[in-house]
Amino acid sequence: MQSGFWDFWQPGVGFDKQSWMQAYMTERAQRPLKPGRTRRKKISNTRTVIESIIGELGPNDCLETNIYAKATEEYTDLEQADRATASFDYLLETIKPQILIAHGKDAVAHVKGKSVDAHILDRSHFGRGWSQDSARELGRTVRQLLK
């Protein structure tokens, strides 16, 4: 996205996810298609899985973040210099989550290399091979672990 995190932050309120989601869908729809593509889903497979998981969490809070601060459409678009994890590591040390879902090779490897007092659920990347049912089941698993 062209917009950044702070574009959706409101002091005293926090992150306005509803406005972010609208901007995300608008920017996604306006982006040119890759060669050979004729259409684009309204939201990505990854975002669909994340939303399905969150939908099962009930009243529990959830922080969703990447291990790298810079957002790119594809992992291969991420320059080596942008593969810094300091922001993620800071959040991990400060928030001290009870449960951590790491998805994708880099995230799983990074989290496994950290000393955290959290239940770690390592999964394949949410971008491919996930059904809404399997995403919802993961959300229910997290909810059970939080009891």
C-alpha positions in Angstrom: 0.0 0.0 0.0 1.0 3.6 -0.6 -0.6 4.5 2.7 1.3 3.8 5.9 0.4 2.6 9.4 0.4 6.1 10.8 -2.2 7.3 8.2 -4.7 5.2 10.1 -3.6 5.9 13.7 -5.8 8.1 15.9 -4.4 9.3 19.2 -6.6 8.2 22.1 -8.3 5.6 19.8 -5.7 3.5 18.2 -5.5 1.9 14.8 -8.6 2.5 12.6 -8.8 -0.9 10.9 -12.0 -0.2 9.1 -10.6 2.8 7.3 -7.4 0.9 6.6 -9.4 -2.0 5.1 -11.3 0.4 2.8 -8.0 2.1 1.7 -6.4 -1.4 1.2 -9.3 -2.5 -1.1 -9.3 0.8 -3.0 -5.5 0.7 -3.6 -5.6 -3.0 -4.5 -8.4 -2.4 -7.0 -6.5 0.5 -8.7 -3.2 -1.3 -9.0 -2.4 -2.5 -12.5 -2.7 -6.2 -13.1 0.4 -8.4 -13.6 1.0 -9.6 -17.2 -1.3 -12.4 -18.1 -3.8 -11.6 -15.4 -7.4 -10.5 -16.2 -8.8 -10.0 -12.7 -7.8 -9.5 -9.1 -9.7 -10.7 -5.9 -11.1 -7.9 -3.7 -8.7 -9.0 -0.9 -5.7 -11.3 -1.1 -5.7 -14.9 0.0 -3.5 -13.9 2.9 -5.9 -11.2 4.1 -8.8 -13.6 3.7 -7.2 -16.2 6.0 -6.2 -13.5 8.5 -9.8 -12.2 8.6 -11.2 -15.7 9.0 -8.8 -16.4 12.0 -9.7 -13.1 13.6 -13.4 -13.8 13.2 -13.1 -16.8 15.5 -11.2 -15.1 18.3 -14.3 -13.7 20.0 -13.5 -10.9 22.5 -9.7 -11.6 22.4 -7.4 -8.9 21.1 -5.0 -9.6 18.2 -2.1 -7.8 16.8 -1.3 -8.6 13.2 2.1 -7.6 11.8 4.8 -8.7 9.5 8.3 -9.4 10.6 9.5 -6.8 8.1 8.2 -3.2 8.4 8.1 -2.5 4.7 5.0 -3.7 2.8 5.4 -5.2 -0.7 3.0 -7.0 -3.0 5.4 -9.9 -3.4 8.2 -11.1 -1.1 10.6 -10.9 -4.0 9.9 -7.2 -4.2 11.5 -6.7 -0.8 15.0 -5.4 -1.1 17.6 -7.0 1.2 18.1 -3.7 3.1 14.3 -3.8 3.9 14.5 -7.2 5.5 15.2 -5.8 9.0 13.2 -7.2 11.9 14.0 -4.6 14.6 10.4 -3.2 14.7 8.9 -6.7 14.9 11.4 -7.7 17.6 10.6 -4.6 19.6 6.9 -5.4 19.5 7.6 -9.0 20.5 9.7 -8.0 23.5 7.3 -5.2 24.5 3.9 -6.8 24.1 4.9 -10.4 25.2 2.1 -12.2 23.4 0.6 -15.3 24.8 0.3 -16.9 21.3 2.2 -16.2 18.2 1.1 -17.4 14.7 4.1 -17.4 12.3 3.3 -18.2 8.7 5.8 -18.5 5.9 9.4 -19.7 6.0 11.0 -16.4 7.0 8.6 -15.7 9.8 8.7 -19.2 11.2 12.5 -19.3 11.1 12.8 -15.8 12.7 10.3 -16.6 15.5 11.9 -20.0 16.2 15.2 -18.2 16.6 13.8 -15.9 19.3 13.5 -16.7 23.0 9.9 -15.9 23.7 7.5 -17.1 26.4 4.6 -17.6 24.0 2.8 -20.6 22.4 4.1 -20.6 18.9 2.0 -21.9 16.0 4.1 -22.2 12.9 2.1 -22.6 9.7 2.6 -22.5 5.9 2.2 -19.1 4.3 -1.5 -17.9 4.3 -1.2 -16.9 0.7 -1.7 -20.4 -0.7 -3.4 -23.7 0.2 -5.6 -22.4 3.0 -9.4 -22.8 3.0 -11.7 -20.7 5.1 -12.6 -23.8 7.1 -8.9 -24.4 8.0 -8.4 -20.7 8.8 -11.4 -20.7 11.1 -10.2 -23.9 12.8 -6.9 -22.1 13.5 -8.8 -19.2 15.0 -10.8 -21.6 17.2 -7.5 -23.3 18.3 -6.1 -19.9 19.3 -9.3 -19.1 21.2 -9.1 -22.4 23.1 -5.4 -21.7 24.0 -6.3 -18.3 25.4 -8.8 -19.9 27.9 
